[in-house]
Amino acid sequence: MSKIKKSALIAPALVALGAMVACESDFKPESMVGEQWSNVLSIKNSGEQSLVLIGNGETTTFTLQVLKGGGNKDLAAQGTLRSLTKEELEAAHPGNDYEIINEQYYKLPGEVAVASGETGKLYDIEVKLQLALQQVRSNEERTLVLPLCLESATDSVNSEKNSIIISFVDGNKPRKINSGDFKVIAVDVASNGWVDGKPENLFDGNLTSVWRTILWECVGTRCTGSQGDSKAFWCNREDHTVDDYVFADNFTNYVNGEWVDNQRVELPWTLTVDMNGTYDLTQIATTRMINTQDQGVDLSSYYQRVKDYEYLISLDGNTWAKFAEGTMDVYGETTYKVKPADAGEVHKARYVKLVIKSMHWRQNTEAEMRAIHGGKAYNEYHSATFCADRKQVGMDPEFAQFKKSAAIDLGPVILGEIEIYGRDVIE
């Protein structure tokens, strides 16, 4: 019999944890006397849980954790574990997409007993692995579950922790890994200090809360000066790098509401996340936020674009290997997906690192810019002073016509979400 680690995944179709299964107990207060009220049973891992079905064994197990509470630990407590019927499950969760596992595919411990002196006990629920997998795969539109209820005719049961819904997941099929336990452990480019701009927002499942890096304002470039305006500078070439710019207020760290560490901006930038579990990764999707409005003006062309990037993976957080790399367009789609070239191999990882290797600068050629502005390039059309003021540039309605990345400042870089896909790994 093979035993697998319980996944932290919560099936998306499952309802909120507060919507517990209602189960009735035969316990009647009037049938109890004295100190027996001290016996209170509960399921520690109650609510919504999941069991990942993976491997070639005949059976696997889910471990139920039963606790005994009350004022007198010397007393024993007994209960019964049973499965809810289809009608009971529908009454508790109307309109659900649940399919109850065939009763012949699992074995319950039945009677639950926590002896005198014990505070809890573990009970294994045995599941026939291959048969359960067949039922999961036979109807992938529904969520295969085992809804259980703990009851007692002699002792009290905590009504808020008396039930559990175990969902069964095909561990051989790649899926989006639940990011609820993910933790950003390192990032070497500061956010801009906005409340909704933290790097943790990349893994919160909410595309409207983004990660914003800080913005470095340029006071000059090493670019060619414009012949039409001696005060203007030309910075519309795609081959620019961060080294072509001279920065003002070049702060790289935001601490307690103050900018500190006045240092030169360097690429690449990295962000490292601990997934709090080991997975065989199959794909990573990165969403870039570019739709931004300010007083009716589209500022999306102002924000810096990630160009070349890669994802590294590691089992220990020290030794890294390339998972996959990609290039984002200046404009176009907002979600970019990368997969390893050797997709048939196992890419085991606990840690994932995003590496931003280069940024897009404005792609318009001088001829294109002159065509937009009646024979003048943009940085001739506006003076160098105007171009160095990001607020003025951003509020210029004609700026949005470029539909290209700004090369006036570096950043801010705005990303919406990182989604990691893979399979569970038996540990």
DOVO-11556 format. One record per residue (C-alpha): residue in one letter; z, y, x. Coordinates in steps of 0.05 Angstrom, whole numbers, padded with zeros to 5 digits, always signed. Layout:
! residues N
AZYX/...
END
This chain:
! residues 427
M+00000+00000+00000/S-00020+00067+00028/K+00022+00129+00016/I-00008+00198+00022/K+00023+00266+00029/K+00026+00305-00036/S-00023+00362-00034/A-00003+00434-00045/L-00065+00441-00089/I-00054+00460-00161/A-00114+00441-00204/P-00146+00505-00229/A-00151+00478-00300/L-00076+00469-00305/V-00037+00520-00344/A+00017+00566-00316/L+00080+00535-00291/G+00121+00566-00346/A+00085+00526-00399/M+00124+00462-00392/V+00112+00398-00431/A+00159+00395-00490/C+00196+00330-00493/E+00252+00310-00539/S+00316+00275-00516/D+00358+00226-00556/F+00419+00261-00529/K+00464+00290-00583/P+00521+00336-00565/E+00566+00307-00618/S+00560+00238-00587/M+00589+00261-00522/V+00661+00273-00503/G+00698+00307-00447/E+00675+00302-00376/Q+00608+00268-00391/W+00581+00338-00402/S+00583+00344-00326/N+00522+00299-00319/V+00457+00338-00318/L+00393+00306-00295/S+00331+00345-00274/I+00264+00335-00239/K+00263+00376-00175/N+00187+00376-00169/S+00176+00390-00243/G+00119+00429-00273/E+00048+00422-00245/Q+00037+00378-00185/S-00023+00340-00157/L-00038+00275-00123/V-00099+00272-00078/L-00134+00205-00082/I-00162+00187-00014/G-00171+00125+00029/N-00191+00053+00017/G-00124+00023-00002/E-00108-00011-00067/T-00050+00034-00087/T-00019+00101-00071/T+00045+00134-00094/F+00072+00199-00120/T+00145+00211-00104/L+00188+00239-00160/Q+00251+00276-00140/V+00308+00268-00191/L+00371+00310-00183/K+00440+00304-00215/G+00481+00366-00227/G+00545+00385-00262/G+00617+00396-00245/N+00636+00324-00227/K+00592+00290-00175/D+00632+00226-00180/L+00600+00211-00247/A+00536+00170-00253/A+00477+00191-00296/Q+00420+00151-00327/G+00354+00169-00359/T+00285+00143-00377/L+00218+00166-00352/R+00160+00160-00400/S+00089+00184-00408/L+00071+00233-00463/T+00020+00212-00515/K-00046+00247-00525/E-00019+00280-00587/E+00044+00305-00552/L+00004+00333-00495/E-00044+00369-00542/A+00014+00397-00581/A+00045+00425-00517/H-00021+00450-00488/P-00071+00464-00544/G-00144+00464-00523/N-00130+00434-00454/D-00183+00397-00413/Y-00136+00340-00396/E-00153+00267-00397/I-00093+00220-00392/I-00098+00166-00340/N-00106+00095-00365/E-00036+00065-00373/Q-00058+00003-00335/Y-00073+00046-00273/Y-00001+00066-00258/K+00070+00038-00258/L+00131+00080-00274/P+00201+00065-00249/G+00225+00066-00321/E+00300+00073-00317/V+00326+00129-00273/A+00397+00125-00247/V+00435+00170-00200/A+00500+00136-00179/S+00569+00163-00168/G+00571+00204-00104/E+00496+00215-00104/T+00465+00283-00118/G+00394+00258-00125/K+00346+00201-00117/L+00272+00190-00101/Y+00228+00147-00146/D+00157+00125-00129/I+00105+00125-00183/E+00053+00073-00162/V-00020+00088-00176/K-00079+00041-00170/L-00120+00083-00123/Q-00192+00058-00133/L-00185+00052-00208/A-00157+00122-00214/L-00214+00148-00170/Q-00265+00115-00216/Q-00234+00149-00277/V-00234+00217-00241/R-00307+00210-00223/S-00328+00184-00292/N-00314+00251-00325/E-00310+00308-00274/E-00310+00360-00330/R-00239+00341-00349/T-00175+00340-00308/L-00144+00270-00302/V-00068+00276-00310/L-00005+00236-00319/P+00044+00277-00362/L+00115+00252-00356/C+00181+00268-00390/L+00252+00252-00368/E+00299+00234-00426/S+00369+00208-00433/A+00409+00179-00491/T+00475+00185-00453/D+00471+00245-00408/S+00445+00316-00410/V+00375+00334-00383/N+00356+00404-00359/S+00305+00426-00412/E+00270+00472-00362/K+00260+00417-00311/N+00251+00354-00353/S+00176+00347-00347/I+00119+00341-00298/I+00043+00339-00302/I+00012+00302-00244/S-00063+00317-00236/F-00107+00271-00196/V-00157+00300-00146/D-00215+00264-00112/G-00196+00273-00039/N-00264+00251-00015/K-00298+00310-00049/P-00296+00377-00015/R-00263+00432-00055/K-00237+00502-00047/I-00169+00496-00012/N-00112+00530-00050/S-00094+00591-00008/G-00026+00601-00040/D+00010+00575+00022/F-00037+00609+00073/K-00005+00658+00121/V-00039+00709+00165/I-00005+00701+00233/A-00047+00747+00277/V-00095+00805+00269/D-00117+00851+00325/V-00146+00908+00284/A-00099+00947+00240/S-00108+00958+00166/N-00114+01030+00144/G-00044+01030+00117/W-00065+01028+00044/V-00021+00986-00001/D-00080+00946-00026/G-00112+00940+00042/K-00070+00886+00075/P-00103+00828+00112/E-00064+00780+00068/N-00108+00803+00010/L-00165+00763+00041/F-00131+00700+00014/D-00101+00723-00052/G-00159+00700-00095/N-00170+00771-00121/L-00235+00805-00103/T-00210+00873-00126/S-00155+00875-00073/V-00189+00881-00005/W-00175+00885+00069/R-00192+00953+00098/T-00191+00965+00172/I-00176+01034+00199/L-00231+01085+00210/W-00243+01117+00277/E-00277+01185+00274/C-00330+01199+00326/V-00331+01267+00360/G-00393+01253+00401/T-00441+01199+00423/R-00481+01180+00484/C-00542+01182+00440/T-00605+01223+00450/G-00600+01295+00426/S-00648+01317+00371/Q-00705+01361+00394/G-00705+01398+00328/D-00632+01420+00332/S-00596+01427+00398/K-00529+01420+00363/A-00548+01355+00328/F-00543+01286+00358/W-00586+01226+00344/C-00547+01163+00326/N-00593+01124+00281/R-00613+01068+00328/E-00595+00997+00313/D-00581+00980+00386/H-00517+01022+00388/T-00451+00990+00405/V-00380+01016+00401/D-00386+01039+00474/D-00437+01092+00453/Y-00383+01131+00418/V-00327+01177+00438/F-00269+01174+00390/A-00218+01224+00364/D-00150+01200+00339/N-00166+01133+00367/F-00103+01098+00341/T-00103+01023+00332/N-00035+01008+00301/Y+00000+01032+00238/V+00076+01024+00240/N+00126+01052+00190/G+00077+01103+00164/E+00056+01129+00233/W-00004+01117+00277/V+00016+01092+00346/D-00016+01062+00408/N-00073+01110+00424/Q-00122+01062+00456/R-00196+01051+00460/V-00227+01010+00404/E-00253+00943+00429/L-00295+00888+00398/P-00290+00832+00379/W-00236+00836+00326/T-00201+00773+00303/L-00158+00750+00245/T-00120+00684+00247/V-00092+00645+00187/D-00046+00585+00183/M-00067+00541+00124/N+00000+00505+00124/G-00034+00437+00123/T-00088+00397+00158/Y-00158+00393+00126/D-00228+00370+00143/L-00266+00435+00134/T-00336+00436+00105/Q-00352+00509+00090/I-00323+00580+00094/A-00347+00636+00049/T-00335+00710+00065/T-00342+00764+00012/R-00360+00834+00034/M-00341+00893-00011/I-00395+00947-00011/N-00394+00976-00082/T-00353+01039-00075/Q-00356+01102-00117/D-00325+01170-00106/Q-00338+01225-00158/G-00402+01191-00179/V-00430+01184-00108/D-00444+01115-00080/L-00407+01111-00014/S-00424+01039+00000/S-00474+01059+00053/Y-00420+01095+00090/Y-00375+01036+00105/Q-00385+00996+00168/R-00418+00928+00160/V-00400+00864+00197/K-00461+00839+00232/D-00449+00778+00277/Y-00387+00737+00264/E-00360+00666+00273/Y-00303+00622+00251/L-00261+00582+00301/I-00215+00525+00282/S-00154+00493+00314/L-00102+00439+00301/D-00047+00471+00343/G-00064+00545+00343/N-00077+00544+00418/T-00140+00504+00430/W-00200+00531+00391/A-00269+00504+00374/K-00327+00538+00339/F-00335+00517+00267/A-00396+00559+00249/E-00426+00627+00260/G-00468+00675+00218/T-00499+00744+00211/M-00490+00790+00152/D-00546+00836+00128/V-00536+00910+00124/Y-00552+00906+00050/G-00565+00849+00003/E-00517+00795-00018/T-00442+00804-00016/T-00420+00732-00003/Y-00439+00696+00061/K-00427+00621+00071/V-00427+00585+00137/K-00426+00510+00150/P-00424+00471+00215/A-00490+00444+00241/D-00460+00375+00248/A-00435+00372+00176/G-00428+00297+00180/E-00372+00301+00230/V-00299+00313+00216/H-00275+00384+00229/K-00200+00377+00226/A-00161+00442+00227/R-00096+00475+00208/Y-00113+00544+00236/V-00175+00585+00223/K-00196+00648+00261/L-00247+00699+00238/V-00282+00733+00297/I-00321+00797+00282/K-00367+00802+00342/S-00411+00861+00325/M-00423+00915+00273/H-00485+00943+00240/W-00505+01014+00257/R-00556+01054+00218/Q-00623+01020+00219/N-00668+01077+00198/T-00718+01098+00250/E-00730+01172+00264/A-00796+01169+00227/E-00762+01139+00166/M-00708+01192+00167/R-00759+01248+00173/A-00797+01220+00114/I-00733+01222+00072/H-00719+01294+00089/G-00787+01327+00089/G-00802+01319+00163/K-00731+01326+00189/A-00686+01271+00212/Y-00619+01266+00178/N-00580+01291+00237/E-00627+01350+00241/Y-00624+01362+00167/H-00549+01369+00175/S-00516+01397+00237/A-00475+01355+00284/T-00412+01388+00258/F-00430+01367+00187/C-00445+01296+00209/A-00379+01290+00245/D-00341+01304+00180/R-00341+01238+00143/K-00318+01272+00078/Q-00378+01318+00077/V-00426+01262+00094/G-00396+01217+00041/M-00403+01270-00014/D-00475+01284+00003/P-00515+01251-00054/E-00574+01240-00008/F-00532+01198+00038/A-00531+01142-00013/Q-00608+01140-00011/F-00607+01112+00059/K-00579+01045+00037/K-00561+01032+00108/S-00497+01028+00148/A-00468+01093+00175/A-00467+01103+00249/I-00427+01168+00247/D-00358+01134+00248/L-00334+01065+00265/G-00308+01033+00201/P-00274+01024+00156/V-00293+00951+00150/I-00279+00925+00080/L-00277+00851+00065/G-00257+00822-00003/E-00241+00748+00004/I-00245+00688+00050/E-00252+00621+00016/I-00243+00557+00056/Y-00270+00490+00031/G-00253+00421+00055/R-00219+00354+00044/D-00147+00333+00052/V-00130+00296+00116/I-00079+00239+00115/E-00023+00255+00164/
END
